[in-house]
Amino acid sequence: MAEQQAIGQPSRGYANYVLFILFLGYVMNALDRAILNILLPPIQEEFDLSFTQLGLLGGLAFALFYATMGIPIASLADRTSRKWVLTASITLWSGMTALCGAASNFAMLLTFRVGTAVGEAGGSPPSHSLIADYFPLSRRGTALSIYALGVSVGGMIGLALGGWGNDWWGWRTAFVVAGAPGLLIALLVAFTVREPQRGLSDGIAITAQKGNPFRAVGYLWKRAAFRNMALAAALHAFVWYGAGTFNSVFLVNTHGLTTSQVGTWLSGFALLGALGTFLGGILSDRLATRHKDARYYMWVPGAAAIAGIPFQIIGYMAGAVPIAMFGFAMSAFFASFFFGPSFAMAQGLASPSRRAVAASVLLFIQTMIGLGLGPLVAGWIADRLIPALGDEALRYALVFVALINLWSGLHYWLASRTVRRDIEQARNET
């Protein structure tokens, strides 16, 4: 049986402290992932890489290991101590990020990024499960949105650190500086976060899940709301990662900006993304509570995904830098709405004993389609368009990628049709 402490209901102050520490862990997770994107131009130049190879480095190779390791690691978290799984994971991904600075060729850098992926696979599932036990459903969307702010904050720091770090020290030292602080966060998780009773926030006691973890996957996949929500988030992530991986390359190649200038701009957009992440969670919680209707957890991110499309196209098609940056800024704001509602519903559609696996299944689908295929497809399209469009190939490839959010919005709407019934089924299963 998993390690569990019958600690009773924790104080709100301690629950908020745990959320803050988990948020810091996610900041390091996002930072270590984002810094590669801003460092791709000097890496491409040093190793003489194609756009497709950049897409492989920033997408598919990372995603394969991140996604495939996610479910077994999440199952381990559902059966043992979530905080110790998280501690080990943070230690691994931070160390591997630092080692990227020692890579002497493309194959070595790819290997270290795979190691980072394996570590990061154990980050969010136990964190989501811990948050779900510290915060009830009525506050879970907001709590998970605060946690998800780590994507924007970590991205902002990573882009600024990578951009300026490359200009100051070179890309290798930038990787080392990015990885080191995660080791301190791992110590804070290990020695200050308590393992709560599973089901604590729901007022029930649940023993750790045993048996085949893929049986839990079957339970989740039978729920239409979970299927459609996972596909919607994955398609949105396809745009997020497919475009995001190449934004720095696009701005350097098309507008002639330096990596430090790009890092400054993109870190500012990440700050707007943080605002969008917070608003997405709190708006979903408040509308769903006020109207007693869980469909708002699907309607809010779906509407935001579609609303951001015109601004993203402006960012790629504008000839003037200020207009392009306005488009990128608004796109980043709307693109971030989906984190909190999607994470909250993954927990709401699962029983307490399967919550880490539920998070990992969502992240598996989101990662394989979004991170795995997004950058690779965007790079492949750009390479195919070069004979006809030359230097404009990447611009039009990214416009095509942006339109995939229409498909994402459709699946959020489909998920809203069954989400209330499926939440009730999860409660009955408990």
C-alpha positions, 0 to 999 in steps of 0.5 A, spaced: 500 500 500 502 507 498 505 511 503 499 515 506 499 520 512 492 521 516 493 528 517 486 530 516 484 537 513 490 541 512 490 548 513 489 553 507 495 556 508 499 549 508 495 547 502 497 554 498 504 553 500 504 546 497 501 549 491 507 554 491 512 549 491 509 545 486 508 551 482 516 552 482 517 545 480 513 546 474 516 553 473 523 549 472 520 544 468 517 549 463 524 553 463 528 547 461 523 545 456 523 552 453 530 554 453 531 549 447 527 553 443 530 560 443 537 556 443 535 553 436 538 558 432 545 558 434 545 550 435 542 550 428 548 554 426 553 550 429 551 543 428 548 545 421 541 542 422 535 542 417 528 545 419 526 537 420 532 536 425 530 542 429 523 539 429 525 532 431 530 535 437 524 540 439 519 535 438 518 528 437 524 525 440 522 528 446 515 527 446 516 519 445 520 518 451 516 524 455 509 520 453 511 513 454 514 514 460 508 518 463 503 512 464 508 507 468 511 513 472 504 516 474 502 509 476 508 508 480 505 515 483 498 512 484 501 506 488 507 509 492 509 516 495 507 522 490 512 526 493 518 522 492 516 520 485 516 528 484 523 529 487 526 524 483 523 526 477 526 534 478 533 531 480 533 527 473 530 533 468 535 538 472 541 534 471 540 532 464 538 539 462 545 542 465 548 536 461 546 539 454 551 544 455 556 538 454 554 536 447 559 535 442 554 533 436 547 533 434 546 525 437 549 527 444 544 533 445 538 529 442 540 523 448 541 529 453 534 531 451 531 524 451 534 524 459 530 531 460 524 528 457 524 522 462 525 526 468 519 531 466 514 525 465 514 524 472 513 532 474 505 533 472 502 527 474 504 526 481 503 534 482 496 534 479 494 528 484 497 532 490 493 538 488 487 534 487 487 532 494 489 539 497 483 542 493 476 541 492 473 541 486 470 548 487 477 551 487 481 546 483 480 549 477 483 555 480 489 551 483 491 548 477 491 554 473 496 557 478 500 551 478 499 551 470 502 558 470 509 555 471 508 554 463 508 561 462 513 563 468 518 558 466 517 559 459 518 567 460 524 566 464 527 560 460 526 565 453 530 571 457 535 566 460 536 563 453 536 569 449 541 573 453 545 567 456 547 565 449 549 573 447 553 573 454 556 566 455 554 562 449 548 556 448 552 551 452 553 555 459 546 557 458 543 550 459 548 549 465 545 555 468 538 553 467 538 546 470 542 547 476 536 551 480 532 545 479 536 541 484 534 546 490 526 545 488 527 537 489 530 538 496 524 543 498 519 537 495 522 532 499 523 535 505 517 540 506 511 537 502 507 532 506 503 526 502 496 527 503 491 522 504 488 520 497 481 523 497 482 528 502 479 534 499 473 529 497 472 527 504 473 520 503 479 515 504 482 512 498 487 506 498 492 506 493 491 503 486 494 497 485 494 492 479 495 494 471 495 501 470 493 501 463 486 498 466 485 505 469 486 508 462 481 504 459 476 506 464 478 514 462 477 512 455 470 510 455 468 517 457 467 521 451 468 527 455 475 525 457 476 523 450 474 529 446 477 534 452 484 530 451 484 530 443 482 538 444 488 539 448 492 535 444 490 539 438 491 545 441 498 543 444 500 541 436 499 549 435 502 551 441 509 547 440 509 547 433 509 554 432 512 555 439 518 551 437 519 555 430 517 562 433 525 564 435 527 562 428 522 565 424 523 572 428 531 571 427 530 569 420 524 574 417 525 580 421 533 580 423 532 580 430 538 577 435 536 572 440 537 577 446 531 581 442 527 575 441 528 572 448 526 579 451 519 579 446 517 572 447 518 572 455 514 578 455 509 574 451 509 569 456 507 574 461 501 575 458 500 567 457 500 567 465 495 572 465 491 568 460 492 561 464 490 564 470 483 567 467 482 561 464 482 557 470 478 562 475 473 564 469 471 556 468 471 555 476 466 562 477 462 560 471 461 553 472 459 554 480 455 560 478 451 556 473 452 550 476 454 547 469 461 543 468 460 545 461 464 551 462 470 548 463 470 546 456 466 552 453 472 557 456 478 554 453 474 552 446 472 559 445 479 562 447 483 557 442 478 559 436 479 567 438 486 566 438 487 564 431 486 571 427 492 574 432 496 568 431 496 569 423 497 577 424 503 575 427 506 571 422 503 575 416 505 582 418 511 586 415 512 591 421 515 588 427 510 592 432 504 589 428 507 582 428 509 583 436 501 585 437 499 579 434 504 574 438 502 577 444 494 576 443 495 569 441 499 568 447 494 570 451 488 566 448 492 560 447 494 559 455 486 559 457 486 551 456 491 549 461 487 550 468 480 547 465 483 541 462 487 539 468 481 540 472 477 536 468 482 530 467 482 530 475 474 531 475 473 525 470 477 520 474 476 517 481 481 519 486 485 513 486 486 514 478 488 521 478 495 521 477 494 516 471 488 521 469 493 526 468 499 522 465 493 520 460 492 527 458 499 529 458 500 522 453 495 524 448 497 532 448 505 530 448 504 525 442 500 529 438 502 536 440 510 536 442 511 530 438 508 531 431 507 539 432 514 541 431 516 535 426 510 537 422 511 544 422 518 543 420 517 538 415 512 543 411 517 548 411 522 544 408 517 542 403 515 549 401 522 552 400 523 550 393 517 554 391 517 560 397 524 560 399 525 564 405 517 565 406 516 558 407 517 558 414 512 563 415 506 560 411 508 553 414 506 556 421 500 560 418 497 553 416 499 550 423 495 556 427 489 553 423 489 547 427 486 550 433 479 550 429 479 543 430 481 543 437 475 548 438 470 542 435 473 537 440 472 542 446 464 543 444 463 535 443 466 534 450 461 539 453 456 535 451 457 529 455 461 532 461 456 533 466 454 525 465 461 523 465 463 527 472 457 523 475 459 517 473 466 518 476 463 520 483 459 513 483 465 509 481 468 512 487 
